[in-house]
């Protein structure tokens, strides 16, 4: 299965939009990125899985000033799964108010909703060990 260039670009823009909306505090627009019943897995951060756009918004508001001031997505790799479903893997960088930076991997399932694409499932994996642990002694 292949993914049309127009769909590939639309999914990549969708993934980039998340950072712009969150960094701007436009949490009322998260439904432009996620399905209404999105599963947002933050287990790697000890926060379990959030379900639904309202839960994402509430969690961001509860985190308050501890939220990163900048979310950057990069290194996007797309794999078509079947008609209307894509697996997206990308890297995320978050910059905090004190200038420190953290890295994550996003593992997303992106689905077609009408003529648009939305993230239906996101797993956020913290990157804490170089080489995925392969270089440990």
Phi, psi and omega in degrees: 000138178247162179243122181302147181305319180298320178290320178302313179295320179297318179293318179296319176294323177301313181296324178290325182301325181309309182297319180297315182295313182294313181297329177278353183075018181273055185294339177288354180253009182300336177293349174283346181248321189245152171292159181301328183253029183310143171256118185243101189273109177248025182305322181296344178253010179074021184246005178069204180245127176269143179237123176097151181298321180298322178294323177296313180300312181298320180293319178296317179295321179294325179289332174053233184292349178280352175295148171298151176273345180215130174246125179237131178249140183208174174053050183281128176236126183247138177229113177296134179262307176199183182302118176083014180217132183226141170264128179240132175236130181212167176257144177233139174242133177240129179252129182265174184297334179270005177091355177287162185227143175233158182236141177224164167246132174261128171246109188244147164251119183249133184235151175280130176236101186067238179263358184252171174245145178218150175280121180264334180211134176226129172248126181255119183247121178290137176260106184239346186233126178301149176058024181061023180091357183293336184263013181289142177262000000 
